[in-house]
Amino acid sequence: MTSRNFLIYGASRGIGGGFAAGLPKAGDHVWLVSRSQPEVLDHQVDGVTYEWIAADLSQASSAELVAEAVGDTAIDVLIYNAGLWEKDGWTPAYDYATNSPAENTAIMAVGLTVAVHCIQKMIPNITAPSRANIILTSSINGVDNNGAREVAYSAAKFGMRGVAHALREELRAQNVAVTVLNPGAVANQISYHLGDEAVFNSNDSTSMPVSDMVKLIEAVLNLSPNACVKEITVPAMADVGI
């Protein structure tokens, strides 16, 4: 297999950490963008070269910072996985009326507006290969009739789906496949490196292991250049009504 260059935004842990650990193969080069040090740097995959770009994705300036670090290198796989959510989200204590404007702004910045800036800066790199993939992580919070109450987070995730569908048309002629992933409940707090059994043996019996997301995107990346998976919605079995 030909070596690939990955650029993963939001790669410190959770789903992004799983992508960083589970998708690259020997010979690949991976740029990891996150505010805190990515877990994969303590569990590096043999033969994979990792570079960490320390950046705060709530700041628009991070787009330029990443572009400068990557330079003119062609990117085969760009993944934007970063996101923030409200205090007390998905709990009875959540109260939209008490959210601060600063919290709403940060959630929208990381989950949507800075994503648009970051992808735009990398267009020359993404269109350089003969075939490239963009993977955008949304959420079932961004899917119609999901029952979510988290306002800013849901707005960002609905917006990310819009970005994916428009970007796919914008880059179709350049042979760039754009896929948006809408996961349900994922056990982000349990590291990919601990394996699926750590999830199954935990008290969180309602969430999917991170490895499920990795397997889905691995399948997308292994398709022929003639295929494009537009959207994957994958609720957990316990996500009622999705």
ChimeraX commands (.cxc) that place a marker at each C-alpha (Angstrom):
marker #1 position 0.00,0.00,0.00 radius 0.5
marker #1 position 1.23,3.49,-0.86 radius 0.5
marker #1 position 2.08,5.60,2.17 radius 0.5
marker #1 position -0.38,8.36,3.08 radius 0.5
marker #1 position -0.25,11.74,4.79 radius 0.5
marker #1 position -2.89,12.34,7.46 radius 0.5
marker #1 position -3.91,15.61,9.10 radius 0.5
marker #1 position -6.13,15.07,12.15 radius 0.5
marker #1 position -7.67,18.00,14.01 radius 0.5
marker #1 position -8.78,17.13,17.54 radius 0.5
marker #1 position -6.39,14.20,17.91 radius 0.5
marker #1 position -5.64,14.22,21.62 radius 0.5
marker #1 position -8.04,11.51,22.82 radius 0.5
marker #1 position -11.50,10.02,22.29 radius 0.5
marker #1 position -12.54,9.44,18.69 radius 0.5
marker #1 position -9.73,11.62,17.33 radius 0.5
marker #1 position -7.19,9.73,19.41 radius 0.5
marker #1 position -8.59,6.50,18.04 radius 0.5
marker #1 position -8.27,7.75,14.47 radius 0.5
marker #1 position -4.64,8.72,15.13 radius 0.5
marker #1 position -3.83,5.27,16.51 radius 0.5
marker #1 position -6.00,3.03,14.37 radius 0.5
marker #1 position -6.02,4.46,10.84 radius 0.5
marker #1 position -2.36,5.03,9.86 radius 0.5
marker #1 position -0.17,2.16,8.71 radius 0.5
marker #1 position 3.60,1.73,8.53 radius 0.5
marker #1 position 5.09,4.36,6.24 radius 0.5
marker #1 position 2.34,6.93,6.87 radius 0.5
marker #1 position 2.95,10.45,8.19 radius 0.5
marker #1 position 0.45,11.97,10.60 radius 0.5
marker #1 position 0.09,15.56,11.77 radius 0.5
marker #1 position -1.85,15.73,15.04 radius 0.5
marker #1 position -3.59,19.00,15.92 radius 0.5
marker #1 position -4.72,19.48,19.51 radius 0.5
marker #1 position -4.30,21.72,22.52 radius 0.5
marker #1 position -3.10,18.91,24.82 radius 0.5
marker #1 position -0.57,16.22,23.96 radius 0.5
marker #1 position -2.14,13.37,21.97 radius 0.5
marker #1 position -2.35,9.98,23.68 radius 0.5
marker #1 position -0.95,8.23,20.62 radius 0.5
marker #1 position 2.48,9.76,21.27 radius 0.5
marker #1 position 2.71,7.37,24.22 radius 0.5
marker #1 position 1.51,4.41,22.10 radius 0.5
marker #1 position 3.05,5.09,18.71 radius 0.5
marker #1 position 2.30,2.72,15.84 radius 0.5
marker #1 position 5.44,1.06,14.43 radius 0.5
marker #1 position 6.58,2.69,11.22 radius 0.5
marker #1 position 4.25,5.70,11.51 radius 0.5
marker #1 position 5.72,9.20,11.80 radius 0.5
marker #1 position 3.77,11.52,14.10 radius 0.5
marker #1 position 4.11,15.29,14.41 radius 0.5
marker #1 position 2.14,17.20,17.03 radius 0.5
marker #1 position 0.96,20.71,16.22 radius 0.5
marker #1 position -0.06,22.33,19.51 radius 0.5
marker #1 position -2.99,24.57,18.65 radius 0.5
marker #1 position -6.12,25.92,20.31 radius 0.5
marker #1 position -8.95,25.24,17.86 radius 0.5
marker #1 position -11.17,27.82,19.51 radius 0.5
marker #1 position -8.92,30.43,17.89 radius 0.5
marker #1 position -9.16,31.29,14.19 radius 0.5
marker #1 position -5.39,31.77,14.13 radius 0.5
marker #1 position -4.96,28.00,14.47 radius 0.5
marker #1 position -5.81,27.59,10.78 radius 0.5
marker #1 position -2.72,29.55,9.76 radius 0.5
marker #1 position -0.60,27.82,12.40 radius 0.5
marker #1 position -1.44,24.38,11.01 radius 0.5
marker #1 position -0.97,25.46,7.41 radius 0.5
marker #1 position 2.51,26.78,8.21 radius 0.5
marker #1 position 3.47,23.53,9.98 radius 0.5
marker #1 position 2.33,21.31,7.12 radius 0.5
marker #1 position 3.76,23.54,4.41 radius 0.5
marker #1 position 3.28,22.37,0.82 radius 0.5
marker #1 position 2.91,18.68,1.69 radius 0.5
marker #1 position 0.03,16.94,-0.05 radius 0.5
marker #1 position -2.57,15.61,2.39 radius 0.5
marker #1 position -4.31,12.35,1.51 radius 0.5
marker #1 position -6.66,12.24,4.50 radius 0.5
marker #1 position -7.90,15.30,6.41 radius 0.5
marker #1 position -10.02,14.62,9.49 radius 0.5
marker #1 position -11.74,17.36,11.51 radius 0.5
marker #1 position -12.91,15.82,14.76 radius 0.5
marker #1 position -12.63,18.65,17.27 radius 0.5
marker #1 position -15.58,19.68,19.41 radius 0.5
marker #1 position -16.70,21.18,22.70 radius 0.5
marker #1 position -20.04,20.82,24.43 radius 0.5
marker #1 position -22.05,22.54,27.09 radius 0.5
marker #1 position -21.50,22.20,30.81 radius 0.5
marker #1 position -23.89,19.50,32.10 radius 0.5
marker #1 position -24.75,18.48,28.53 radius 0.5
marker #1 position -26.78,15.25,28.25 radius 0.5
marker #1 position -27.77,15.44,31.92 radius 0.5
marker #1 position -30.93,16.68,33.65 radius 0.5
marker #1 position -28.86,19.59,35.00 radius 0.5
marker #1 position -28.36,21.11,31.55 radius 0.5
marker #1 position -30.01,24.54,31.30 radius 0.5
marker #1 position -29.63,26.53,28.10 radius 0.5
marker #1 position -30.84,29.70,29.81 radius 0.5
marker #1 position -27.74,29.77,32.01 radius 0.5
marker #1 position -25.14,29.18,29.27 radius 0.5
marker #1 position -22.76,32.10,28.98 radius 0.5
marker #1 position -22.19,33.81,25.62 radius 0.5
marker #1 position -18.50,32.89,25.96 radius 0.5
marker #1 position -19.37,29.20,26.27 radius 0.5
marker #1 position -21.70,29.33,23.27 radius 0.5
marker #1 position -19.08,31.15,21.21 radius 0.5
marker #1 position -16.34,28.63,22.04 radius 0.5
marker #1 position -18.58,25.66,21.22 radius 0.5
marker #1 position -19.54,27.15,17.87 radius 0.5
marker #1 position -15.95,28.15,17.09 radius 0.5
marker #1 position -14.37,24.75,17.70 radius 0.5
marker #1 position -17.23,22.77,16.24 radius 0.5
marker #1 position -17.93,24.83,13.14 radius 0.5
marker #1 position -16.41,28.23,12.33 radius 0.5
marker #1 position -12.76,27.35,12.94 radius 0.5
marker #1 position -13.32,24.08,11.06 radius 0.5
marker #1 position -14.35,26.12,8.01 radius 0.5
marker #1 position -11.21,28.26,8.35 radius 0.5
marker #1 position -8.91,25.26,8.82 radius 0.5
marker #1 position -10.24,23.33,5.84 radius 0.5
marker #1 position -10.12,26.40,3.61 radius 0.5
marker #1 position -6.44,26.97,4.42 radius 0.5
marker #1 position -5.64,23.37,3.48 radius 0.5
marker #1 position -7.42,23.28,0.10 radius 0.5
marker #1 position -4.14,23.41,-1.90 radius 0.5
marker #1 position -2.81,20.46,0.11 radius 0.5
marker #1 position -6.02,18.42,-0.17 radius 0.5
marker #1 position -6.35,18.85,-3.92 radius 0.5
marker #1 position -2.70,18.00,-4.59 radius 0.5
marker #1 position -3.07,14.17,-4.45 radius 0.5
marker #1 position -4.82,12.30,-7.27 radius 0.5
marker #1 position -7.38,11.20,-4.68 radius 0.5
marker #1 position -8.00,12.57,-1.19 radius 0.5
marker #1 position -10.53,12.05,1.59 radius 0.5
marker #1 position -12.01,14.56,4.01 radius 0.5
marker #1 position -13.72,13.13,7.10 radius 0.5
marker #1 position -15.81,15.48,9.25 radius 0.5
marker #1 position -17.15,14.34,12.59 radius 0.5
marker #1 position -20.63,15.61,13.36 radius 0.5
marker #1 position -22.99,13.86,15.81 radius 0.5
marker #1 position -26.49,12.48,16.12 radius 0.5
marker #1 position -27.08,15.86,17.78 radius 0.5
marker #1 position -26.85,17.19,14.23 radius 0.5
marker #1 position -29.49,14.81,12.84 radius 0.5
marker #1 position -33.18,15.66,12.59 radius 0.5
marker #1 position -35.52,14.51,15.36 radius 0.5
marker #1 position -32.76,13.32,17.68 radius 0.5
marker #1 position -34.31,14.78,20.83 radius 0.5
marker #1 position -31.19,16.68,21.91 radius 0.5
marker #1 position -31.46,19.77,24.13 radius 0.5
marker #1 position -27.88,21.07,23.85 radius 0.5
marker #1 position -28.43,24.17,21.71 radius 0.5
marker #1 position -24.95,25.43,20.78 radius 0.5
marker #1 position -23.50,21.95,20.32 radius 0.5
marker #1 position -26.43,20.86,18.14 radius 0.5
marker #1 position -26.14,24.02,16.05 radius 0.5
marker #1 position -22.45,23.34,15.43 radius 0.5
marker #1 position -23.09,19.73,14.49 radius 0.5
marker #1 position -25.97,20.56,12.13 radius 0.5
marker #1 position -23.64,23.13,10.58 radius 0.5
marker #1 position -20.86,20.58,10.14 radius 0.5
marker #1 position -23.19,18.42,8.07 radius 0.5
marker #1 position -23.90,21.44,5.88 radius 0.5
marker #1 position -20.18,22.05,5.47 radius 0.5
marker #1 position -19.67,18.44,4.38 radius 0.5
marker #1 position -22.43,18.44,1.77 radius 0.5
marker #1 position -21.39,21.77,0.24 radius 0.5
marker #1 position -17.68,20.94,0.34 radius 0.5
marker #1 position -18.31,17.66,-1.45 radius 0.5
marker #1 position -19.79,19.52,-4.41 radius 0.5
marker #1 position -17.10,22.20,-4.31 radius 0.5
marker #1 position -14.29,19.60,-4.49 radius 0.5
marker #1 position -15.94,16.91,-6.62 radius 0.5
marker #1 position -14.04,17.95,-9.74 radius 0.5
marker #1 position -10.76,17.63,-7.81 radius 0.5
marker #1 position -11.63,14.01,-6.90 radius 0.5
marker #1 position -11.88,14.72,-3.16 radius 0.5
marker #1 position -14.37,12.52,-1.31 radius 0.5
marker #1 position -16.08,14.16,1.67 radius 0.5
marker #1 position -17.73,12.03,4.35 radius 0.5
marker #1 position -19.55,13.21,7.47 radius 0.5
marker #1 position -19.76,10.86,10.45 radius 0.5
marker #1 position -22.67,11.21,12.89 radius 0.5
marker #1 position -21.90,9.05,15.93 radius 0.5
marker #1 position -24.24,8.43,18.81 radius 0.5
marker #1 position -23.03,7.71,22.33 radius 0.5
marker #1 position -19.32,6.82,22.24 radius 0.5
marker #1 position -17.22,5.90,25.28 radius 0.5
marker #1 position -14.74,8.72,24.64 radius 0.5
marker #1 position -13.47,8.55,28.20 radius 0.5
marker #1 position -12.06,5.04,27.62 radius 0.5
marker #1 position -8.90,5.14,25.53 radius 0.5
marker #1 position -8.75,3.30,22.22 radius 0.5
marker #1 position -5.56,1.67,23.47 radius 0.5
marker #1 position -7.42,-0.13,26.27 radius 0.5
marker #1 position -9.48,-2.12,23.78 radius 0.5
marker #1 position -13.18,-2.86,23.44 radius 0.5
marker #1 position -13.32,-5.04,26.54 radius 0.5
marker #1 position -12.56,-2.02,28.70 radius 0.5
marker #1 position -15.80,-0.49,27.43 radius 0.5
marker #1 position -17.84,-3.66,27.79 radius 0.5
marker #1 position -16.53,-4.20,31.33 radius 0.5
marker #1 position -17.19,-0.61,32.41 radius 0.5
marker #1 position -20.31,0.80,33.97 radius 0.5
marker #1 position -21.07,2.50,30.66 radius 0.5
marker #1 position -23.02,-0.24,28.90 radius 0.5
marker #1 position -24.83,2.22,26.64 radius 0.5
marker #1 position -21.88,3.57,24.62 radius 0.5
marker #1 position -19.96,2.29,21.63 radius 0.5
marker #1 position -16.20,1.78,21.81 radius 0.5
marker #1 position -14.05,4.26,19.89 radius 0.5
marker #1 position -12.83,1.35,17.76 radius 0.5
marker #1 position -16.25,1.18,16.07 radius 0.5
marker #1 position -15.68,4.67,14.64 radius 0.5
marker #1 position -12.17,3.72,13.54 radius 0.5
marker #1 position -13.44,0.63,11.70 radius 0.5
marker #1 position -16.08,2.63,9.87 radius 0.5
marker #1 position -13.64,5.26,8.62 radius 0.5
marker #1 position -11.05,2.62,7.76 radius 0.5
marker #1 position -13.64,1.04,5.47 radius 0.5
marker #1 position -14.32,4.42,3.84 radius 0.5
marker #1 position -10.63,4.99,3.20 radius 0.5
marker #1 position -10.25,1.54,1.64 radius 0.5
marker #1 position -12.90,2.09,-1.03 radius 0.5
marker #1 position -11.98,2.55,-4.67 radius 0.5
marker #1 position -11.42,6.06,-6.07 radius 0.5
marker #1 position -14.78,5.74,-7.81 radius 0.5
marker #1 position -16.75,5.65,-4.54 radius 0.5
marker #1 position -17.77,8.32,-2.06 radius 0.5
marker #1 position -19.63,7.67,1.19 radius 0.5
marker #1 position -21.59,10.86,1.81 radius 0.5
marker #1 position -22.80,10.32,5.37 radius 0.5
marker #1 position -22.68,7.70,8.13 radius 0.5
marker #1 position -25.13,7.89,11.01 radius 0.5
marker #1 position -24.34,5.31,13.66 radius 0.5
marker #1 position -26.35,5.51,16.90 radius 0.5
marker #1 position -25.56,3.28,19.84 radius 0.5
marker #1 position -28.12,0.59,20.49 radius 0.5
marker #1 position -29.28,2.61,23.51 radius 0.5
marker #1 position -29.82,5.82,21.51 radius 0.5
marker #1 position -33.59,5.58,21.42 radius 0.5
marker #1 position -35.46,7.17,18.52 radius 0.5
marker #1 position -32.55,7.71,16.15 radius 0.5
marker link #1:1,2 radius 0.2
marker link #1:2,3 radius 0.2
marker link #1:3,4 radius 0.2
marker link #1:4,5 radius 0.2
marker link #1:5,6 radius 0.2
marker link #1:6,7 radius 0.2
marker link #1:7,8 radius 0.2
marker link #1:8,9 radius 0.2
marker link #1:9,10 radius 0.2
marker link #1:10,11 radius 0.2
marker link #1:11,12 radius 0.2
marker link #1:12,13 radius 0.2
marker link #1:13,14 radius 0.2
marker link #1:14,15 radius 0.2
marker link #1:15,16 radius 0.2
marker link #1:16,17 radius 0.2
marker link #1:17,18 radius 0.2
marker link #1:18,19 radius 0.2
marker link #1:19,20 radius 0.2
marker link #1:20,21 radius 0.2
marker link #1:21,22 radius 0.2
marker link #1:22,23 radius 0.2
marker link #1:23,24 radius 0.2
marker link #1:24,25 radius 0.2
marker link #1:25,26 radius 0.2
marker link #1:26,27 radius 0.2
marker link #1:27,28 radius 0.2
marker link #1:28,29 radius 0.2
marker link #1:29,30 radius 0.2
marker link #1:30,31 radius 0.2
marker link #1:31,32 radius 0.2
marker link #1:32,33 radius 0.2
marker link #1:33,34 radius 0.2
marker link #1:34,35 radius 0.2
marker link #1:35,36 radius 0.2
marker link #1:36,37 radius 0.2
marker link #1:37,38 radius 0.2
marker link #1:38,39 radius 0.2
marker link #1:39,40 radius 0.2
marker link #1:40,41 radius 0.2
marker link #1:41,42 radius 0.2
marker link #1:42,43 radius 0.2
marker link #1:43,44 radius 0.2
marker link #1:44,45 radius 0.2
marker link #1:45,46 radius 0.2
marker link #1:46,47 radius 0.2
marker link #1:47,48 radius 0.2
marker link #1:48,49 radius 0.2
marker link #1:49,50 radius 0.2
marker link #1:50,51 radius 0.2
marker link #1:51,52 radius 0.2
marker link #1:52,53 radius 0.2
marker link #1:53,54 radius 0.2
marker link #1:54,55 radius 0.2
marker link #1:55,56 radius 0.2
marker link #1:56,57 radius 0.2
marker link #1:57,58 radius 0.2
marker link #1:58,59 radius 0.2
marker link #1:59,60 radius 0.2
marker link #1:60,61 radius 0.2
marker link #1:61,62 radius 0.2
marker link #1:62,63 radius 0.2
marker link #1:63,64 radius 0.2
marker link #1:64,65 radius 0.2
marker link #1:65,66 radius 0.2
marker link #1:66,67 radius 0.2
marker link #1:67,68 radius 0.2
marker link #1:68,69 radius 0.2
marker link #1:69,70 radius 0.2
marker link #1:70,71 radius 0.2
marker link #1:71,72 radius 0.2
marker link #1:72,73 radius 0.2
marker link #1:73,74 radius 0.2
marker link #1:74,75 radius 0.2
marker link #1:75,76 radius 0.2
marker link #1:76,77 radius 0.2
marker link #1:77,78 radius 0.2
marker link #1:78,79 radius 0.2
marker link #1:79,80 radius 0.2
marker link #1:80,81 radius 0.2
marker link #1:81,82 radius 0.2
marker link #1:82,83 radius 0.2
marker link #1:83,84 radius 0.2
marker link #1:84,85 radius 0.2
marker link #1:85,86 radius 0.2
marker link #1:86,87 radius 0.2
marker link #1:87,88 radius 0.2
marker link #1:88,89 radius 0.2
marker link #1:89,90 radius 0.2
marker link #1:90,91 radius 0.2
marker link #1:91,92 radius 0.2
marker link #1:92,93 radius 0.2
marker link #1:93,94 radius 0.2
marker link #1:94,95 radius 0.2
marker link #1:95,96 radius 0.2
marker link #1:96,97 radius 0.2
marker link #1:97,98 radius 0.2
marker link #1:98,99 radius 0.2
marker link #1:99,100 radius 0.2
marker link #1:100,101 radius 0.2
marker link #1:101,102 radius 0.2
marker link #1:102,103 radius 0.2
marker link #1:103,104 radius 0.2
marker link #1:104,105 radius 0.2
marker link #1:105,106 radius 0.2
marker link #1:106,107 radius 0.2
marker link #1:107,108 radius 0.2
marker link #1:108,109 radius 0.2
marker link #1:109,110 radius 0.2
marker link #1:110,111 radius 0.2
marker link #1:111,112 radius 0.2
marker link #1:112,113 radius 0.2
marker link #1:113,114 radius 0.2
marker link #1:114,115 radius 0.2
marker link #1:115,116 radius 0.2
marker link #1:116,117 radius 0.2
marker link #1:117,118 radius 0.2
marker link #1:118,119 radius 0.2
marker link #1:119,120 radius 0.2
marker link #1:120,121 radius 0.2
marker link #1:121,122 radius 0.2
marker link #1:122,123 radius 0.2
marker link #1:123,124 radius 0.2
marker link #1:124,125 radius 0.2
marker link #1:125,126 radius 0.2
marker link #1:126,127 radius 0.2
marker link #1:127,128 radius 0.2
marker link #1:128,129 radius 0.2
marker link #1:129,130 radius 0.2
marker link #1:130,131 radius 0.2
marker link #1:131,132 radius 0.2
marker link #1:132,133 radius 0.2
marker link #1:133,134 radius 0.2
marker link #1:134,135 radius 0.2
marker link #1:135,136 radius 0.2
marker link #1:136,137 radius 0.2
marker link #1:137,138 radius 0.2
marker link #1:138,139 radius 0.2
marker link #1:139,140 radius 0.2
marker link #1:140,141 radius 0.2
marker link #1:141,142 radius 0.2
marker link #1:142,143 radius 0.2
marker link #1:143,144 radius 0.2
marker link #1:144,145 radius 0.2
marker link #1:145,146 radius 0.2
marker link #1:146,147 radius 0.2
marker link #1:147,148 radius 0.2
marker link #1:148,149 radius 0.2
marker link #1:149,150 radius 0.2
marker link #1:150,151 radius 0.2
marker link #1:151,152 radius 0.2
marker link #1:152,153 radius 0.2
marker link #1:153,154 radius 0.2
marker link #1:154,155 radius 0.2
marker link #1:155,156 radius 0.2
marker link #1:156,157 radius 0.2
marker link #1:157,158 radius 0.2
marker link #1:158,159 radius 0.2
marker link #1:159,160 radius 0.2
marker link #1:160,161 radius 0.2
marker link #1:161,162 radius 0.2
marker link #1:162,163 radius 0.2
marker link #1:163,164 radius 0.2
marker link #1:164,165 radius 0.2
marker link #1:165,166 radius 0.2
marker link #1:166,167 radius 0.2
marker link #1:167,168 radius 0.2
marker link #1:168,169 radius 0.2
marker link #1:169,170 radius 0.2
marker link #1:170,171 radius 0.2
marker link #1:171,172 radius 0.2
marker link #1:172,173 radius 0.2
marker link #1:173,174 radius 0.2
marker link #1:174,175 radius 0.2
marker link #1:175,176 radius 0.2
marker link #1:176,177 radius 0.2
marker link #1:177,178 radius 0.2
marker link #1:178,179 radius 0.2
marker link #1:179,180 radius 0.2
marker link #1:180,181 radius 0.2
marker link #1:181,182 radius 0.2
marker link #1:182,183 radius 0.2
marker link #1:183,184 radius 0.2
marker link #1:184,185 radius 0.2
marker link #1:185,186 radius 0.2
marker link #1:186,187 radius 0.2
marker link #1:187,188 radius 0.2
marker link #1:188,189 radius 0.2
marker link #1:189,190 radius 0.2
marker link #1:190,191 radius 0.2
marker link #1:191,192 radius 0.2
marker link #1:192,193 radius 0.2
marker link #1:193,194 radius 0.2
marker link #1:194,195 radius 0.2
marker link #1:195,196 radius 0.2
marker link #1:196,197 radius 0.2
marker link #1:197,198 radius 0.2
marker link #1:198,199 radius 0.2
marker link #1:199,200 radius 0.2
marker link #1:200,201 radius 0.2
marker link #1:201,202 radius 0.2
marker link #1:202,203 radius 0.2
marker link #1:203,204 radius 0.2
marker link #1:204,205 radius 0.2
marker link #1:205,206 radius 0.2
marker link #1:206,207 radius 0.2
marker link #1:207,208 radius 0.2
marker link #1:208,209 radius 0.2
marker link #1:209,210 radius 0.2
marker link #1:210,211 radius 0.2
marker link #1:211,212 radius 0.2
marker link #1:212,213 radius 0.2
marker link #1:213,214 radius 0.2
marker link #1:214,215 radius 0.2
marker link #1:215,216 radius 0.2
marker link #1:216,217 radius 0.2
marker link #1:217,218 radius 0.2
marker link #1:218,219 radius 0.2
marker link #1:219,220 radius 0.2
marker link #1:220,221 radius 0.2
marker link #1:221,222 radius 0.2
marker link #1:222,223 radius 0.2
marker link #1:223,224 radius 0.2
marker link #1:224,225 radius 0.2
marker link #1:225,226 radius 0.2
marker link #1:226,227 radius 0.2
marker link #1:227,228 radius 0.2
marker link #1:228,229 radius 0.2
marker link #1:229,230 radius 0.2
marker link #1:230,231 radius 0.2
marker link #1:231,232 radius 0.2
marker link #1:232,233 radius 0.2
marker link #1:233,234 radius 0.2
marker link #1:234,235 radius 0.2
marker link #1:235,236 radius 0.2
marker link #1:236,237 radius 0.2
marker link #1:237,238 radius 0.2
marker link #1:238,239 radius 0.2
marker link #1:239,240 radius 0.2
marker link #1:240,241 radius 0.2
marker link #1:241,242 radius 0.2
view
